[in-house]
Amino acid sequence: MSISATELKNNLSKYLLLAATEDVFITRNGRTIAKLTAPYQNKLDTVDALFGSVPENITSEEAQEENLSKI
């Protein structure tokens, strides 16, 4: 979900509740400036979102070791 900074300011409590279930991107002048997200996301979900697909049977440490071995 993407909202303006003004919309966030006017309805902060609503978007804080929504941020627990989905990312809320805040924009100013049409450009994304911030993201509200749940503080306790699954680490592998975060890795997957940042770096692509991660198999379910691999730990974040194993994924990091595999990534470092490619360098």
C-alpha positions in Angstrom: 0.0 0.0 0.0 1.2 3.5 -0.8 0.0 6.7 0.9 1.0 10.3 1.0 2.8 11.8 4.1 -0.3 14.0 4.6 -2.6 11.0 4.6 -0.3 9.3 7.2 -0.3 12.4 9.3 -4.1 12.6 9.3 -4.8 8.9 9.9 -1.7 7.7 11.8 -3.4 5.2 14.0 -5.2 3.5 11.1 -1.9 3.0 9.2 0.0 1.8 12.3 -2.6 -1.0 12.6 -2.3 -1.8 8.9 1.5 -1.9 9.1 1.1 -5.0 11.3 -0.2 -7.0 8.4 1.2 -5.3 5.3 4.0 -2.8 4.3 2.8 0.8 4.0 5.0 3.0 1.8 4.9 6.7 2.5 5.3 9.2 -0.4 6.0 12.9 -0.7 5.7 14.7 -4.0 5.2 11.3 -5.7 8.4 9.8 -4.3 8.6 7.0 -1.7 10.4 8.4 1.4 9.7 5.8 4.0 8.1 2.4 4.8 6.1 1.2 7.8 6.5 -2.5 8.4 6.0 -5.0 11.3 9.0 -5.1 13.6 9.0 -8.8 14.0 8.9 -10.1 10.4 10.3 -13.5 9.7 13.9 -13.1 8.7 13.7 -15.4 5.7 10.7 -13.4 4.4 12.9 -10.2 4.6 15.8 -12.0 2.9 13.4 -13.3 0.2 12.0 -9.8 -0.4 15.5 -8.2 -0.7 17.4 -10.9 -2.6 15.0 -13.1 -4.4 13.7 -16.6 -3.8 15.1 -18.5 -0.7 14.3 -22.2 -0.3 12.2 -23.0 2.8 14.6 -25.6 4.1 17.6 -23.3 4.4 18.5 -21.1 7.4 19.5 -17.5 7.0 23.1 -18.4 8.0 23.3 -21.1 5.3 22.0 -18.6 2.7 24.6 -16.1 3.8 27.4 -18.7 3.6 26.2 -19.7 0.1 26.1 -16.1 -1.0 29.7 -15.4 0.4 31.0 -18.5 -1.4 29.9 -17.0 -4.8 32.2 -14.0 -4.3 
